[in-house]
Amino acid sequence: MKKVVLAFDSFKGCITAQEACEACAQGVREAWQDAVVVQIPLSDGGEGLVKCVRQMLPTMSVAIEVHGPLMDRAKVEYAISADGKTAYMEMAAASGLTLVPQERRDPMKTTTYGVGEMIADAVKRGCQTIVMGIGGSATCDGGRGMVEALRDCRCLDMKCQMIVACDVNNPLFGKNGAAYVFAPQKGATPKQVALLDEQLRAFAKETEQAGRATPELAFSPGAGAAGGLGYALLAYLNAELHSGIDIMLDIADFDAAIKDADLVITGEGKSDEQTLMGKVPHGVLKRCKKANVPVWLLSGMIDDATGRLSESFDVVRSINEGDNRPLSVLMQPDVAKHNIKRKVRELL
């Protein structure tokens, strides 16, 4: 009896990770009727982290009101483990770019204050560990807002372990820092980018003078993540920054799941050179290589111009091979699910 583990990311704008796994499972069972199929829907630890955790673990949902990125009121949700000890949250729930209308996007004004309120709420509920995804931010305040909120809530020197899902290596400031690399995507003009970079330098200086950090900390990989929130998490909360997909795979107990597997199938909306830079299929690939388990990559679109994907995975295929309908049709959820099922059945 064969065992197949399905570990998909979402196909963005099309189907969820759960839907991709379910469609693939149908294809596997149609080809290998007696196969043991294990579904592990995944996220790379950015937006979608909480939803993914809730599918993997028994959790309780917490809904609270905080200040949003423009200091208006925002409702946020996060999850707490069944034993009440671990909180799972996303900074984007409180300070995400999607919370700011296009015409009001301005990282000179947006703040991480609500992120601090969310952390403080979890601490007050007795959580000893907080796992946070920090993708999708609207901010470039270096985490100053978060620090102010924690001070206001008297939680700045809390005893709580912070584990942060972070997949960028940028420093806090400078030409590769938070302002120059990410602020233009959040609505900053070139003049504002230079001002924001100065503000980040000033915040680092204040933090060092307060004895919270050494000058080297601003150049730690990930300090510039989420508009510099990575820096404040490191300096003020002694956070550990890890690859998002590795955090998710550990939560899913992935290594145990693939121990006796005959095959692992992974995939995402589009796979290209970027896939091998910490995306879900890459995290899955690394674990499978260690365990000596074959791994297939089945994605909506494949761009393997360099050949690196084919060198890395045992099978690399687009689910849409042979389907010449326009992209607008291929992106329809029912079509994508059908094509995943069909391609898996064909390959097996």
C-alpha positions, 0 to 999 in steps of 0.5 A: 500500500503506497503512502502519498503526502500532499503539501500544496501552497495556495494558487493565489487568486484561484484556489486555497492550499486546502482545495489544491490538496483535496483536488490532488487527493482525488486524482491520487485515489483515482489512480491508486485506489488503496493509497494512504493519502495525507493532506498538509495544506501550507503557507510560507508563513506570510499572510495566511499563516493563521488560517493554515495553523487552524487547519493543522492544530486545534485552536481557539479564535480570538477577535479583538479591536485594535488601531489599524495602520492609519490609527482608525479602529480595526477588527483583528483575529488571531488564534490560540492553541488549545492549551492556551500557551501559544498565540498565532498571528499575522502583523498584516491583520492589524497593519497590512497594506490591504487595510489601506485604500490605494489613494490613502497609502502613505508609509509616512503615516502608517503605523504598527501600533495595532501589532503591539496591541495584538501582542499585548492582548495575547500576553494578557491572556497568558500566552507564553509563545507568540508565532507571528507572520510579518508579510504584507505590511503597509508600514515603514516605521521600524516597529516604533508603533508596536513598541509604543503600544507595548509601552502603553499596555505595560507589556514591553518587558514581557516574558514571552518567546517571539518566533517570527516568520520572515523570508527577507534578509534586508537590513533596517536602513541603507540602499538595501534597507526597508525604506529604499526596497519596500516603501515605494510598493507602499505608496512612498515617493522618492523624497519620502523614501529618503526621509523614511530611511533617515527616520529608521536610522534615528530609531535605531540610534534611539534604541541603541542609546536606550541599551536595547541594541548594538549598532550591528543589530540594524544589519541583521538579516530580516531587520528590514522586514515589514518596514523595519518591524523585524528590527523592533522585534529583535531589539525589544522582544528578543525575537527569533526570525526563521524561514516562514515555511520551516515554521509551518513545516515544524507546526505540521510535524512534516518530517514525521508525516513523510518518514514512510511516504512513497511520494510527496507532491507539492505545488503553487500558482506559478513556479520559477526561479523564485520558488527556490528562494524559500517558497513552500515547494522549496521548503518541502523539497529540502525536507524530502531530500533529507528523508530521501523521498521523491517529490513532484512539483505540480503548479499552475504555471512553470517557468523553468528557463534555467532548468533549476526546477527540473534539476531539483524536483523529481517531476516538474509539470504544469497542471494546465499542459494540453489545456489551451484555454485562456488564462482567465478560464484556467484561473477559474477554481473549478477548472484548476481543481479539475486540471490538478486531479487530471494531471495527477491521475495521468502521471501516476 
